[in-house]
Amino acid sequence: MADRSPPSEPSGADAAEAAKLRLRADLRLAMRARDALETAVLRAVIAALDNAQAVPAGDAHQTYVERPFGDASAEVPRLILGTKAVEALLEAEAADRLEAADQCERLARPERATQLRAEAAIVARYLADPKG
C-alpha cells in the first residue's frame, strides 16, 4: 500500500526543495484532474528549478572515468537556492511567458497568446502565495 502522508519538509530545507515539494503535490493533483496545461507548466517549473540547482561542470568533468553503479564518489550535492533565487526564477518564468504572449499578439496568434498568459498566471500563483 502506498504512503499517502503529505510530503514532509526536506531536511536542511532550501527554498527550491520546499517549492518543488509543493509543485510536485500540485502536479499530482493536476494530473488526476487531467489538466494538461497546468501539468505541462508545473513540469516546466520543476525542471527549471532542477536546472538552477545543477552544479556547474567546470574542468572536473572533462575526463570520463567509469565507476561502478551506485558509487557515491561521483555524486555531488545540488546547489542550495534561497527564497530570493526561487522567486527570481519564478518571476523570470512568468515574464518569459508574458513576453512570448505579447509577441504572439503582434504576430496575430491570439490563441497562443491566451495560452501563454494562462501559463504565466499558473506560475504567478506560486509567487503570490507565501507558503510556496
N, C-alpha and C positions, 0 to 999 in steps of 0.2 A: 504494500500500500504506500502511495506517495505521501511525503510530508507536505501538509497543507498549511503549515505555520507561515506567518508573514516573514518576509526576508528581514534578517537582523542587520543592525548597523555593522559595517565592516570594522575589524579591529584596526586601531590606528587610523581611523576613518579620514580619508581626504575627501574633498568636496566632489571630485569626479566619481569616486566609487559610490558615494552616497547618491549622487544623481543617477548613476547607472542602475542602482538597485530600484529606484523609483521608476525609471524609464522601462526597465525590464518587466516590472509588475504591470505597468500600464500597457506595455506591448502585449503581454499575455491576454489582458482584457480586450484590447483592440482586435487581436487575432480571433478570440472567441466570438466577438461581435461581428466578425468578417468585415471590418472596416479597413479596406485596402489602403486608402490614403493615409490614415493615421498609422497603420502598421508600417508602411514604407517610410514615413517621416521619422518615426521612433527608431527604426533600424538605422536610418542615416545618422541620426543624432548620436546614437550609441557608438556607431563606427567612428564618428568624428571625435568623440571623447577617447575612444581607444587609440586613435591615431595621435591625438595630442599627448597621450601618456607614453607613447613609444620612445624608447631610448635611442638617441642618435647612434648610428652605427660607427661612424668615425673610422679610424685606421684599424681598430681591433678586429674588424670583420673582413679584412681584405684576403686573408688566407683561410681556406676551408679546412677545418680539422674534423675528421669523423669521430663521433663519440657514440658510445652505446646508448640505446634507448633509455630514457629516464635519468641520464647523467645530469645531476643538478649543477655541475660546474659550468654548463653552457647557459644557465639561466641568469638573467639579470632582473632586478626589480624594476617595475614600471615607474615612470615619473609620478610624483605626487602633485596634483593640481589643487590650488587653493580656490576658495569661493570666487574671488575676482577673476581668476583664469577661466573657470567654468562659466561664469556669467558673460565674460567677453566672448567665449566660444559660442554660446547660445545666441548672443546678440548678433554675432557675425553670421551664424546660420540663418537667422531670421532676415537680416539685412540683405544677404545674398539672394534669398528668395524674392524679397520685395523689389530689389533692383532688376532681377530677371523678369518679374511681372511687369514692371514699367517698360522694359524692352519689348516684351510680348505685346503690350498695348500699342506701342509705336509701330510694330510690325503687323498690326491688325490680326492678332491672335488672342481675342478676348477670353476664349475658353481656357487656354493655357494660363493666361494671366490670373484668372479667377482661381484656378487650381493652385498656383504658386502662392497667392495671397492666403488661401486656406492653409497651406503648408506652413507659412510664416506664422499664422495665428496659433497653430498647434505648438510650434516651437516657443512662441511668446508665452504660452501658458506656464512653461517651466521657469520663465523669468519672473513672472508676476507673483508666483507662489513662494513665500519664504521657506516652506517646508522642503522644496525641491532643490 
